[in-house]
Every structure is written in C-alpha cells, then in structure tokens.
Amino acid sequence: MLHGLRGPVDQQTSSDQMPPMGANSDGWIAWALSYVRYDLCMRSFPKI
C-alpha cells in the first residue's frame, strides 16, 4: 500500500495499477486498511 503496485502479479497482467499511498498520514493508512479488512471479513459471513 505504501509503494503502490503495477505490472504482472502472480503471472497475471492488468492494465490497472495501484498508486502509492505513502504520502498519506499514518492515521489515514490505518483507517483505509481497517476498512478493507472489515469489509472483506464481513463478506465472508453468510447473509441470513
């Protein structure tokens, strides 16, 4: 997340790239990662 990502990943090529986020504050980065972690975790539970 700090340095971004581009080029092939796991032998798969994509035209998109993830820009580096290292210029943001530590609090912003922690918030963003917590949001993604929470969102992915909540998707793993079946909907009732």
CORURDA-V277508 format. One record per backbone hydrogen bond with DSSP energy under -0.5 kcal/mol. CO is the residue of the C=O (numbers start at 0). NH is the residue of the N-H. If there is no record, write none. Layout:
# CORURDA-V277508
CO & NH
CO & NH
This chain:
# CORURDA-V277508
0 & 20
1 & 21
4 & 17
8 & 11
11 & 8
16 & 18
17 & 4
20 & 23
24 & 28
25 & 29
26 & 30
27 & 31
28 & 32
29 & 33
30 & 34
31 & 35
32 & 36
33 & 37
34 & 38
35 & 39
36 & 40
37 & 41
38 & 42
39 & 43
40 & 43
41 & 44
